[in-house]
Amino acid sequence: MPHTAGRASAASVRAQGGRDRGGSLSGRLIIRGGRVVTPGGVRRTDIEVSGERVAGFDPRGSRDGEVIDARGCYVLPGGIDSHTHLLGDVASGTRSAAFGGTTTALCFTNPRPGESAPNALIRGRREVEGRAVIDVDLHAIIGEPGRISTADLEHLKRLGVRAIKLFLAFPEQGLMATDGCLYEVLHASVRHGFLVKVHCENGGVIAALVADHLARRRKGPAYFAYSRPPDVEDEAIGRTLAIAHLAHAPVYLTHMTTAGGIERVRAARANGQMAYSEVCIHHLLLDASLYRGRRASRFLVAPPLRSRENVEALWSAVADGTVDTIASDHSQMRYQPPLTNDFTGLPYGFAGIELRLPLLLSEGMRRGLSIRRIAQLSATRPAQVFGLYPRKGAILAGSDADLVVWDPRPRWEVKASALHDGIGASPYSGMTLQGSIRYVFLRGRLVVDDGELVGSSLSGRCLIPAA
Ligand SMILES: [Zn+2]
């Protein structure tokens, strides 16, 4: 990400503080003079870091230790992205995350055909270790829902999994769970203490709509999106909430995109249900008008981009607390279906882990969200919902010193080639953002210094404990 401001002051901080480029863990670190975003509010105070943890706060100005100058900046808890697909290239995805102020990624496993969910998790953990720039927790995708067994669920729990995911769509990939399977997994989740994340789109109806469009020779990329209309999502959300109610289980709804879905969540909560709601940054920043242009194929994602009316309903839900988390659904590689000569063979999915927090800060503050609310959506709620709080997700004495120093002053334009995911394309290319990230700390270690990665920085950990 381009950084235009602060380079001189970063250099002078290094000169004064003598902090070495490797971000050594020895001694104390002081983040000086920033506006610190804590669960209790925004405080102007120094932060004292000792080793990997926040040691405390000193509003009068601490004297000892290496100093990072945060004057004029906000200090936020390191971002936690609740929905990512990084396996296959953990190094690129987590490096990209670090530049965007995300210090923990909740990443899905990628089970291969015939591979059990626990074995996919063990393979994922092996891939993360030694390759990650930030901390990574793994959530288990149930790749063959018809074959998931009680023994598999118990094994996942023993491995330390905090969440698992089921799909109500993608029958063509063998991912679509039946309603009975959804009920059984939700029911078991209460006993095992993990949270079930559900992709809510009605896969059977989507398949029928796809067949309709193709029968009418509607082959263009926009029909990918028109095959997945809001009703298809609303129905699946309503059904999931009803089944979770029957199973007496909490449930987490991934990447919600519709006003109708939001209304169903509000109604379920009013009825006493524990329903968590996730929205993705692309559904807040982009809309379905992009499908009318010549570049429609660049914007394919499931669920698709929605009308302005739905986008505004999502922002209202973000502001009023209905939405718990804002994620990227980062795909390090777009999903490529088997090739065809119509929209069903087009790749889809977005990379967004690097811009999630900068976009949310820029657009959220422009819309009047408080920076405290932005910290909740981007870090605190993901940590609370997925069992990482208060070690992660907030700047508190004793928490991991995962910190982002964000300067609200610079304006800059997104250039895909300047992002660090190695992809070279971005749905956000050409957008202008307000504010840029100056420093990122992972457990007290400086990992991004004014637009540069510090050292080799492969200091991320897998939060699934080794067996
Ligand atoms: Zn996803």
Residues whose N, C-alpha, C, O or C-beta is under 5 A from the ligand:
A	BS01	ZN	D329
